């Protein structure tokens, strides 16, 4: 998660991963604004000169009332960090999986995908982010899993809901959604000893074409980052591909938060930078990590509220994030048909696209946990 979803890029004492959830304490912190009274993805890109005018019409984000932490049945296993208010240090372990581990990761990621899809059905005008959190929480525990965000470093909720100018780690509260809002939902689950995660930015009601253009570009940046993944390839090529495409469309990549290794340990090496960088390190067969770029409509600094989690753009420009979990898998041709059957249904992307992804790049496989 940029922690309870993504991960901060620096190595100072960790806070919460973004798109991941680990990372360093924010460099800039702003007071939480005064409390207010209330709490997709699309087709072909249009103009390459998007406007953020519609986002400027929206009032600034305000913190709402946070409801008490939801309970988890005692029989559901907890991650080791539950019960501590301090986030875990980033593990140096490179999580490379056996056949058993692969099965565990696939099950966790499939549950995260289902929970994310379910969250998307709840996004409607007047619904609060608290209500969405509660419903997704109940779905996860009914499946016998633990919501990874809940209790991580003291995070009080089971998912992250990052609204409009919120870059990541938005805390569900009494804020009511309104027509024209966009919101990233970041879902992570701990199932049978494995973490799986996914996030997507949804629209609430109707939005104008400039917003749709922005969201499609943000999702395309994720997909382009995935396409470079091969056994032996430098991790830095992911950031190069993402930043180049974002620049082409006139948007900006947030460099404070990164992807990360994932498995039995929620946040570990390698760190996946989404901006152009010169970091060394190469992908290896069998490992799993997240790719979770965050784009902003305008070039803006980010600040974190005093709650230690909610990170927003300093100028109020809007942000969008999409995240998948990637599994580096050599020679899986014999299992490609099985994977396509599992991933595809009437509501997902065209089967031909997945066949190209699964069968055309034989060095790696992606769990489409964002579908």
C-alpha positions in Angstrom: 0.0 0.0 0.0 1.4 3.2 -0.5 1.1 1.9 3.0 -1.9 1.1 4.3 -1.2 1.0 0.6 2.2 2.6 -0.9 5.7 2.9 0.5 7.8 6.1 1.2 10.9 6.2 -0.9 13.5 7.3 1.7 15.2 5.1 4.3 14.5 7.2 7.3 12.3 5.6 10.0 9.4 4.1 8.2 5.8 5.3 8.4 3.3 3.7 6.1 3.7 2.2 2.6 1.7 4.0 -0.2 0.4 2.1 -3.0 2.4 0.2 -0.6 2.4 1.3 3.2 6.0 1.6 4.4 8.4 4.5 3.8 9.9 7.3 5.7 8.2 9.9 7.8 6.9 12.7 5.6 9.2 15.6 5.0 6.4 18.1 5.1 3.5 18.0 7.5 0.5 20.3 7.5 -2.3 20.6 10.1 -5.4 18.7 9.4 -8.0 21.1 8.0 -11.0 21.9 10.2 -13.6 19.2 10.3 -16.5 19.4 7.8 -20.0 18.4 8.5 -20.1 15.3 6.2 -18.0 12.8 6.1 -13.6 3.0 -13.9 -11.5 3.1 -16.0 -12.3 4.3 -19.5 -11.5 3.9 -23.2 -9.2 5.7 -25.6 -7.4 8.8 -24.5 -8.6 12.0 -26.1 -6.8 15.3 -26.2 -3.2 15.4 -25.0 -3.8 18.9 -23.5 -6.0 18.0 -20.4 -7.4 20.7 -18.2 -7.7 20.4 -14.4 -10.5 23.1 -14.4 -13.1 20.7 -12.9 -10.9 19.8 -10.0 -10.5 23.5 -9.1 -14.2 23.9 -8.6 -14.2 21.4 -5.7 -13.8 22.6 -2.2 -10.6 21.6 -0.3 -10.7 18.2 1.4 -11.5 18.3 5.1 -11.3 15.6 7.7 -14.5 14.1 8.9 -15.4 12.1 12.0 -13.6 8.7 12.3 -15.7 5.9 13.7 -14.2 3.3 16.2 -12.0 0.5 14.8 -13.9 -2.5 13.5 -13.5 -5.9 15.2 -11.9 -8.9 13.7 -12.9 -12.4 14.9 -10.3 -14.0 17.1 -10.0 -17.1 14.9 -8.6 -15.1 12.0 -4.8 -15.0 12.0 -3.2 -11.5 12.4 0.0 -10.2 10.8 2.9 -9.9 13.3 2.6 -6.0 13.4 -0.9 -6.0 14.8 -0.9 -4.7 18.3 2.1 -2.3 17.8 1.7 1.3 17.0 5.0 1.4 15.2 5.2 0.4 11.5 7.7 -2.4 10.8 11.0 -1.6 9.3 11.4 -2.4 5.6 12.6 -5.9 5.4 15.7 -6.6 3.3 14.3 -10.1 2.4 13.7 -10.7 -1.3 10.4 -12.6 -1.3 10.8 -15.5 -3.8 8.2 -18.1 -3.7 7.9 -21.9 -4.0 4.9 -23.5 -5.6 3.1 -23.3 -2.2 3.9 -19.7 -1.9 2.7 -19.0 -5.4 -0.6 -20.6 -4.6 -0.9 -18.5 -1.4 -0.1 -15.3 -3.2 -2.7 -16.0 -5.9 -5.4 -16.7 -3.4 -4.6 -13.5 -1.4 -4.5 -11.4 -4.6 -7.8 -12.8 -5.9 -9.5 -11.9 -2.7 -8.1 -8.4 -2.8 -9.4 -8.1 -6.3 -12.9 -9.2 -5.3 -12.9 -6.8 -2.4 -11.8 -3.9 -4.6 -14.5 -4.7 -7.2 -17.0 -4.7 -4.3 -15.8 -1.4 -3.1 -16.3 0.1 -6.5 -20.0 -0.9 -6.4 -20.4 1.2 -3.2 -19.1 4.5 -4.6 -22.2 6.7 -5.0 -23.1 10.3 -4.1 -23.9 10.7 -0.3 -22.2 7.5 0.7 -19.5 8.0 3.3 -16.0 6.6 3.2 -16.7 5.1 6.6 -19.6 3.1 5.2 -17.4 1.8 2.3 -14.7 0.8 4.8 -17.2 -1.1 7.0 -18.7 -3.0 4.1 -15.3 -4.0 2.6 -14.1 -4.9 6.1 -17.0 -7.3 6.6 -16.4 -8.9 3.2 -12.7 -9.6 4.0 -13.3 -11.1 7.4 -16.2 -13.2 6.1 -13.6 -14.7 3.6 -11.4 -15.6 6.6 -8.8 -12.9 6.0 -7.4 -10.0 7.9 -7.5 -6.4 6.4 -3.7 -5.7 6.2 -4.1 -1.9 6.8 -6.0 -2.4 10.1 -3.7 -1.6 13.0 -0.6 -1.1 10.8 1.4 1.5 12.7 -1.8 2.5 14.4 -3.8 3.0 11.2 -7.5 2.9 12.4 -9.3 1.5 9.3 -9.3 -1.5 7.0 -8.8 0.2 3.7 -7.5 3.5 2.4 -9.9 5.9 0.7 -8.0 8.8 -1.0 -10.4 11.4 -2.3 -9.6 14.0 -5.0 -6.4 15.8 -4.0 -5.5 13.1 -1.5 -2.4 11.4 -2.9 -2.6 8.3 -0.7 -3.3 6.9 2.7 -6.7 8.6 3.1 -8.4 7.5 6.3 -12.1 6.6 5.9 -14.4 8.9 7.9 -17.7 10.6 7.8 -17.0 12.5 4.5 -19.8 12.0 2.0 -19.0 11.4 -1.6 -20.3 13.9 -4.2 -21.0 13.7 -7.9 -17.8 14.5 -9.7 -15.4 13.2 -7.0 -12.7 10.7 -7.8 -11.4 8.3 -5.1 -8.6 5.7 -4.9 -9.5 2.7 -2.9 -6.5 0.6 -1.7 -7.3 -2.9 -0.5 -4.8 -5.3 1.1 -5.6 -8.6 2.7 -3.7 -11.1 4.8 -4.9 -14.6 3.9 -3.3 -17.9 5.1 0.0 -16.1 5.8 0.2 -14.1 2.6 -0.5 -10.4 1.8 -2.2 -9.5 -1.5 -3.0 -5.9 -2.6 -4.6 -3.8 -5.3 -5.9 -0.3 -5.8 -7.9 1.6 -8.3 -9.2 5.2 -8.7 -13.0 5.3 -9.2 -15.3 8.1 -10.3 -18.4 9.1 -8.4 -21.2 9.8 -10.8 -20.4 11.9 -13.9 -17.0 13.6 -14.4 -15.8 15.7 -17.3 -13.6 14.5 -20.1 -10.4 16.1 -18.6 -10.8 13.9 -15.5 -11.5 10.8 -17.6 -8.4 11.5 -19.7 -6.3 11.8 -16.5 -7.5 8.5 -15.0 -7.0 6.6 -18.2 -3.5 8.0 -18.5 -2.7 7.0 -14.8 -3.9 3.5 -15.5 -1.9 3.3 -18.7 1.2 4.3 -16.8 0.7 1.3 -14.6 0.3 -1.0 -17.5 3.3 0.3 -19.3 5.4 -0.2 -16.2 4.3 -3.8 -16.1 5.3 -4.4 -19.7 9.0 -3.9 -19.0 9.0 -6.7 -16.3 11.3 -9.6 -17.3 13.7 -11.8 -15.4 17.0 -10.0 -15.2 15.7 -6.5 -16.1 16.7 -3.5 -14.0 13.9 -2.2 -11.7 14.7 1.3 -12.8 13.2 0.6 -16.2 9.8 0.6 -14.6 10.2 4.2 -13.4 11.6 5.3 -16.7 8.7 3.9 -18.7 6.1 5.4 -16.3 7.6 8.8 -16.0 8.1 9.1 -19.8 4.5 8.3 -20.5 3.2 10.6 -17.8 5.2 13.4 -19.2 3.9 12.7 -22.7 0.3 13.2 -21.4 1.2 16.3 -19.4 0.9 14.8 -15.9 3.4 14.3 -13.1 4.6 11.3 -11.1 4.7 11.6 -7.3 8.2 10.4 -6.2 7.6 10.2 -2.5 5.9 6.8 -2.6 7.0 3.6 -4.1 6.0 0.0 -4.7 7.6 -2.8 -2.7 8.2 -6.5 -2.3 5.1 -8.4 -1.0 4.4 -11.9 0.3 4.3 -13.2 3.9 6.0 -9.9 4.7 3.8 -7.0 3.7 6.7 -4.5 2.8 10.1 -5.7 1.8 12.9 -5.0 -0.8 12.9 -4.3 -3.6 11.6 -0.8 -3.6 9.9 0.0 -7.0 10.4 3.7 -7.9 7.9 5.1 -10.3 9.9 8.1 -11.5 13.1 8.2 -13.5 16.0 6.9 -11.4 19.4 5.3 -11.5 18.9 2.6 -8.8 20.6 -0.7 -9.4 19.0 -4.1 -8.9 17.4 -6.6 -11.2 14.2 -8.6 -11.2 14.5 -12.3 -10.5 12.3 -15.3 -11.2 9.8 -16.2 -8.4 9.7 -12.8 -6.6 6.6 -10.7 -6.1 6.3 -6.9 -5.8 3.8 -4.2 -6.3 3.8 -1.4 -9.0 1.6 1.5 -7.9 2.3 4.8 -9.5 0.6 8.0 -8.3 0.0 10.8 -10.9 -1.0 14.4 -10.3 -2.7 16.7 -12.7 -0.3 19.5 -11.9 3.3 19.5 -10.6 2.8 19.9 -6.9 4.5 19.3 -3.5 2.8 16.9 -1.2 2.1 17.4 2.5 0.9 15.0 5.2 -1.7 15.9 7.8 -1.0 15.7 11.5 -2.7 12.3 11.6 0.5 11.0 10.1 -1.3 9.2 7.2 -3.4 11.5 4.9 -1.1 12.9 2.2 -2.5 15.6 -0.1 -1.2 17.9 -2.8 -0.2 21.3 -1.4 -2.0 23.2 -4.2 -5.2 21.0 -4.2 -4.6 19.5 -7.6 -6.0 16.1 -8.0 -4.2 12.7 -7.9 -4.9 9.2 -9.1 -3.3 5.8 -8.4 -3.6 2.3 -9.8 -1.8 -0.8 -8.4 -1.2 -4.4 -9.3 0.8 -7.2 -7.7 3.4 -8.6 -10.1 4.8 -12.2 -10.0 8.0 -12.8 -11.9 7.4 -16.3 -13.3 9.7 -18.0 -15.8 8.2 -20.5 -18.3 4.6 -20.6 -17.4 3.3 -21.3 -21.0 1.6 -24.6 -19.8 -0.4 -22.7 -17.2 -1.4 -19.7 -19.4 -4.8 -21.0 -20.3 -5.7 -21.7 -16.6 -4.6 -18.1 -15.7 -6.7 -16.6 -18.5 -9.8 -18.5 -17.4 -9.3 -17.3 -13.8 -8.7 -13.7 -14.7 -11.3 -13.2 -17.5 -15.0 -12.8 -17.1 -17.7 -10.7 -18.9 -16.8 -7.6 -17.0 -13.0 -7.7 -17.4 -10.7 -6.5 -20.2 -10.8 -8.2 -23.6 -9.5 -11.8 -23.6 -7.1 -11.1 -26.5 -5.3 -8.5 -24.4 -4.8 -11.0 -21.6 -3.6 -13.6 -24.0 -1.0 -11.2 -25.3 0.0 -10.4 -21.8 0.2 -13.9 -20.5 1.4 -15.8 -23.6 3.4 -13.1 -25.3 5.8 -12.3 -22.3 6.9 -15.7 -21.2 9.2 -14.4 -18.5 6.5 -13.0 -16.2 2.9 -13.1 -15.1 0.7 -10.5 -13.6 -2.2 -11.1 -11.2 -4.7 -8.5 -12.4 -5.7 -7.6 -8.9 -6.9 -4.2 -10.2 -9.6 -5.7 -12.5 
